Amino acid sequence: MTDDLTLYYAPATRAIRVLWMLEEVGQSYRLEMVDIWKGEQKTPAYRAINPAGKVPALRHGTCAMAESAAICAYLADRFPAAGLAPAIDTPERGRYLQWMFYAGGSVEPAIMSHVKKWDVPAFHAAWGDYDSMVDVITDALGRGPYVMGERFCAADVILGSIVHYAVKFDMLPRRPELTGYVDRLETRPALRRAVRIEREHVKRMKR
Ligand SMILES: N[C@@H](CCC(=O)N[C@@H](CS)C(=O)NCC(=O)O)C(=O)O
């Protein structure tokens, strides 16, 4: 497999998670713009990369894949020198995977259910309920500095992106545990670079 990395990207979308992750990994990569406002994500050619017809997606040599959390987990494993995931044979690996999956599987839908006022019984909803989810992440992030403790990892890219966005747009309460986490993430050079790249693309989009 060649080492070519291509991120299928659209500005101001969840693709920034993978853009940030690629900046953390430090390998060279290429951005392939997908104009989701023109429907390019629904073409058969793009669906061959992501059958769900959404961004982001990644191509790495002959591997094509989608889902931001899965992509970040993949990149962390494929580029272990970046130190973005606990090794497979360590006890930390279990908790790390828990946060990777909890972020997309419970935090995101709980926020959406809250914003959209969905009435789903917590007992049956995969995400439980919004207030309990907020307590869970407040407790984990309050211990910090990162979700796994001292060491920043790919789970912080995924959970951090969600918390960052949701705090900024008042979808999560401005508890000090959450705002402190967001502040810490914002000092990361890789996130700053990703935000700068994103801003350039947003500007171009508006022209
Ligand atoms: N679960 C996916 C969600 C991806 C997603 O929702 N992408 C949105 C942009 S933020 C998208 O492509 N929307 C266009 C569409 O659905 O046609 C992930 O985490 O990668």
The ligand as an SDF file (V2000), in Angstrom:
LIG
                    3D

 20 19  0  0  0  0  0  0  0  0999 V2000
  -21.3660    9.9830   11.2960 N   0  0  0  0  0  0  0  0  0  0  0  0
  -20.7180   10.7360   10.2460 C   0  0  0  0  0  0  0  0  0  0  0  0
  -21.5060   12.0030   10.0040 C   0  0  0  0  0  0  0  0  0  0  0  0
  -21.0330   12.7440    8.7820 C   0  0  0  0  0  0  0  0  0  0  0  0
  -21.9870   13.8810    8.4330 C   0  0  0  0  0  0  0  0  0  0  0  0
  -23.0380   14.0500    9.0370 O   0  0  0  0  0  0  0  0  0  0  0  0
  -21.6130   14.6600    7.4110 N   0  0  0  0  0  0  0  0  0  0  0  0
  -22.4630   15.7480    6.9470 C   0  0  0  0  0  0  0  0  0  0  0  0
  -21.7160   17.0930    7.0530 C   0  0  0  0  0  0  0  0  0  0  0  0
  -21.3870   17.4960    8.7260 S   0  0  0  0  0  0  0  0  0  0  0  0
  -22.7950   15.5480    5.4710 C   0  0  0  0  0  0  0  0  0  0  0  0
  -21.9990   15.0180    4.7190 O   0  0  0  0  0  0  0  0  0  0  0  0
  -23.9790   16.0120    5.0660 N   0  0  0  0  0  0  0  0  0  0  0  0
  -24.4000   16.0280    3.6960 C   0  0  0  0  0  0  0  0  0  0  0  0
  -25.4660   15.0200    3.3900 C   0  0  0  0  0  0  0  0  0  0  0  0
  -25.9220   14.2950    4.2890 O   0  0  0  0  0  0  0  0  0  0  0  0
  -25.8520   14.9480    2.2310 O   0  0  0  0  0  0  0  0  0  0  0  0
  -19.2640   11.0310   10.6540 C   0  0  0  0  0  0  0  0  0  0  0  0
  -19.0130   11.2220   11.8490 O   0  0  0  0  0  0  0  0  0  0  0  0
  -18.3850   11.0430    9.7840 O   0  0  0  0  0  0  0  0  0  0  0  0
  1  2  1  0
  2  3  1  0
  2 18  1  0
  3  4  1  0
  4  5  1  0
  5  6  2  0
  5  7  1  0
  7  8  1  0
  8  9  1  0
  8 11  1  0
  9 10  1  0
 11 12  2  0
 11 13  1  0
 13 14  1  0
 14 15  1  0
 15 16  2  0
 15 17  1  0
 18 19  2  0
 18 20  1  0
M  END
$$$$
